[in-house]
Amino acid sequence: MSGTIVVGVDGSPSAGSALGWAADDASRRGLPLRIVLVREPWAAEHPPTAAGDRQTLTERCTYVLDTAADQVRRLIPELEVSTALVTGAVIERLKIESETADSVVVGSRGLGGFAGLVLGSVGLGLAGHARSPVVVVRVPGPGGHAEIVVGFDGSPFAESALEYALEQARARRTLVRAVYARRTPMLAPQLTGYGPLLTGTPADEEAEIRLRLAPWREKYVDVEMIESIVPGHPVPALARASERAALVVVGSRGLGGFAAAALGSVSHGVLHRARCPVAVVGAPRITT
């Protein structure tokens, strides 16, 4: 993975958390940071404000961008930082940014009106549709927790999520915890083909998970990886794991047994329930 880390800002506290996370990630991984503010074309240049406030929307947007860039440059002087004020629909413009980005980082809530970075709109609109991983910073990452948690079911999306998790762990010099949630079909007397990894018994599942993780252990020999095979639904399993994590990574889609095929199930649930930032990763890009 390479490129620029893009962070969407709008002056809100949530966007400030996203900015801090993105700047730290860019510094750890040696990547440039691009700070983007999307101005929606229907927003008035002279919004109704308190009497005496003559600041136009363009001036306010520029101020937010300049303040964000100055903040990062003061904290991390060596980091390459650029800014962009673009006009359009927020989700569509950030999707375009994602085409060449390493990742796109957004806050979970925003001010609305000219940026609208609200979980359920921008965060969920990007996750699963962007060309790069999308990181939603719901709360500041807990300083005392370091491990990277990734949901894994063996699908192509889960493989991409695992690669991103391993890159994050390598940069942070921490471990990866790969979580597979074993779900038993209702009214079924035994595990019989509920998901692609359910081959008959829990022992079979554990063996299959370890087999699929083995090539990644060989590729990332410098990163410790442990597997957690737990019973129950994957959303609460990952939510519990997030309590001790710096980041939870999920695929935007998956296979039965872990991700129920589409954003809006596990990815959607984790975005709402995780206690730390969440990265949603799509399938690998196809290059020609």
N, C-alpha and C positions, 0 to 999 in steps of 0.2 A: 504494500500500500504506500502511495506517495501522493504529493500534491499539497494543497493549501488547506489549513483548517479554517473553515468559515463559521463565524458566529453572528447570529442575528441579534440586534439590539434595538431597544425602543425607549430606553430611559427608565424602565421599571426595575424594581429590586430583583425580580426573577431574572431579567435579562442581565443584570449585574452579576448574578451568580453564574449564569452561563458564560459570561465574558471571562470571569476568573477561572472557570474550569477549562475553557478553551485555551486561554493563555498558558496555563500550567501545562496542558497537554502538548501544545506546540513547542514549549521550551523543552520538555522531557524528550520529545521525539525529534527535535531538530527540524521542525517544519515552520514555514511562515504562517502568520495569522492574518486573515482578512476579516475586517469588521464591516458588516453590511447592515444598513438601515433601509427598509423598503417603505417608500412613501406611496400610499395608495392614491391613485389619480383622482378619486372623488372627494378626497379630503380637502377642505377649504384652506386656502392660503392664509386667510385672516379668520381663524376660528374665534368664536365668542369666548372671551376671557375677561379677567377682572379689568376694571377701568384703569387706564394708564399703561396697560401692557400692550406694547406695540410690536412685539416680536412676531414675525411671520412664521408660518409652518416650516418654510425652507430654512429660516434662520435657526429655528428650534432643532430641526433635524441635524443641521450642520453642527450645532452646539453639542448635541448628544454624541455624535460621531467623534468630534474632536476631543471631548472630555474622556470618552472611552479609550481612545488611542493614547492620550496623554497618561492616563492611569496605568495602562499596560507598560508603556515605555519607562515610566518612573520605577515600576516594580521589577521589570525584566529588560534592562537597557539593551541587551544583546539580541533581543528578539526582533525579527523582521516583521513589521506591522504596516498594513495598508488599510485604507477605508474606502467605502463605496456607498454613495447615496443613489439608489435606483428607484424607479417609478414603476408600479404595476401591482398586481394582486400578490399578496405576500407569499402564499404557498407556491404559486407558479414561478415567481422570481427566485425563491430559494431552491426550487427544483432545478432551475437552470444553473444556479451556482453549484449544485451538487454534481453536475456533469463532469466537472474538472476538479472537484474538491476531494481531499482525503476523507473529510467528514464535515457534517453541518451540525452545529451546536445551537440549541435554542433553549430558552427558559420555558417553564411550564405554564406561566401566566404572564400577561403583559397589560399594557394600558388600553389597547383597542383604539379605534379611531384612525390612527395612522400606521400602526404596526400590528396590533391584535395578536400578539404571541400568547395565545391561550391554549392550554392543553385541551384537546378536543377539536381544535381548529388547526392551528399551524403544526403543532407537534404530531398529532395523529394524522393530519393531512400529508405530512412529509413521510412519516414512517411507513415503509412498505412501498413507497412510490419514488423516493429519491434514488439517484444513481450511486449515492455514497451512503455509508453509515450515518444515521441520525442519532445524535445524543440529546436527550431531553433531561435537563438539569432541574429536577423537581425541588430538591433541597440541596444546600451545600453538602458536599461529601464529608462524612465523619472523619476527622483527622486521625483518630486512633485505629481505624480499620484500613486494611491495605489490600486484601485479596480481591481478585476479579472472579465474579461468578458468571457462568455461561450456561444457558439451557441447551442441552444437546440431545438430539434424537436420531442422528445419522443422516438427516436430509441434507440436500445441497445448501439450503439456507442456514441450517445449523452448522455445517462445515465452515461457511463464510463467517458466521458469528464466532466460532471457535478461533479462527485465524485472527480476527480482530481482537478477541480477548487475549490471545497469546502475545500479540504485538503490544497491547497495553501492559500486560504483566512484565514483558521483557523490559519495557521502558521504565517501569516502576520498580523492577527488581523484586517482584513478589510472585505469589503462586496463583494458579488458576484452579478453581473448583468447578468441574463439569457436572451439572445436575441433570439427572434423568429421572422423571417422575413416572413410576409404574402405576398405571391405572387398570383396575379390574372391571370388566364390563358388568353392568347391573344384571343380576339374576343369572349370571354365568357361574357354573360350578368351578371353573378353572380358567387360567389364562389361555385363550384360544384365538390367537390372531387378531387381537384388538388393534395393535399397531404393527409397524414393520419390524420392530425388534422383538415382539412377543412371540418367541418360537416354542413356547410350551411351558417352561418353568422359570421361576426367578433366577435360578442358576444359569439357565440358557441366556437370559437377558443380560446378566452381569458379564458373561463371557463375550457376548456380542458387542456390548458397549466397550469393553476393554480392547477387543479386536479392532474396532473402528477408531479408537483413540490412539492406538499404537503408532501409526504413521506420523501423527502429529507430535508424539513424544520424541520420535526419531528426528523430526525436522527442527524441533525447538528443545534441544537437549539442555539448554541453559535455563529453561523455565520449568519449575516444579508444577506438575499437574496431578490432581487427585480427582477421583470420580466419586460422586455421591448418588447412589441409587436409592430413591426414597419412595414410599408408597403414597398414593393420593393424587390429587389434582396438581398440575404443574404451577398454576398461579400462586396458591398459598405456599407451595414448596419454594418457589423462587423469592416470594415476598419474605419468607422467614430467612432465607439465605442472605437477602439484601441487608439484613440488620447488622451483619458483620462484614459487609463488602464496601469497597470504594466505588464499584461499578458493577451493574448487572448487564449482561449482553444477551440478547435474544435474536433469533432469526425472524424476519418479517412474516415468514410463512414456515410451515413445517409439515410433518406427517402425523397421522393419527398416533396417539400415545404420548405426544408431547405438545404439539402446537395446534392441532385441530384445523390446520390447512390455511388459515387466513388471519391477517391482522384484524383485531376486533375480538379475538378469543384470548389466547395467551398473551400475545404482545400487548394488546389493549389492556388486559387485566394487570399485567406487570407494570405498565406505564402509570397506572393509577394507584397501585398498592406498594410499589417498591419504596424503600426508605433511603435510597441513594440514587444518583444519576443512572439513567437507563440508556443503553445504546441498542438501536434496532438496525439490523444489518440484513440487506437483501442478498440475492444471489450474486455470484461473481460477475463482474463486467465482462462482456465479450468484446475482444479487440480484434481488429482486422488489419 
